[in-house]
Amino acid sequence: MKEIKIYTESITLGQFLKWCRVVETGGQAKNLILAGRVKVNGEIELHRSRKLKNGDVVEVDGEKYVVVVGE
């Protein structure tokens, strides 16, 4: 599992996928999410506007990323 540090209190799922370089554009993030290939805390998430916070686990095609709020 990869720790991905963010520098805000929360981040949307679409922004997070771009931040950790899973996708390059918001459109790619939208397609990936709508295809049901993204899970948040073990459950399929279909909304790219989902707010992620410290400790949330995002899984994309079996690869896991944990949200870590940094300074």
Residue, then its C-alpha position, 0 to 999 in steps of 0.5 A: m500500500k502506497e502512502i500519498k501525502i496531501y496538504t489539505e484537510s480533504i481532497t476529492l476522489g477525482q483530484f486524488l487520482k490525478w495527484c497520485r498519478v493514476v490518471e493524467t486528466g479529470g476525464q480519465a478519472k471520471n471514466l475510471i470511476l464510472a467503470g467501477r474500477v475504484k474502491v474507497n475503503g473497500e467499497i466501489e465508489l461511483h462519485r468523483s466528488r467523494k471527499l477523502k480524508n486522512g486514513d481513507v484507502v483508495e484501491v484502483d485495479g488492485e493497487k492500494y493508496v492511503v490518504v495521509v494529511g501532511e503539513 
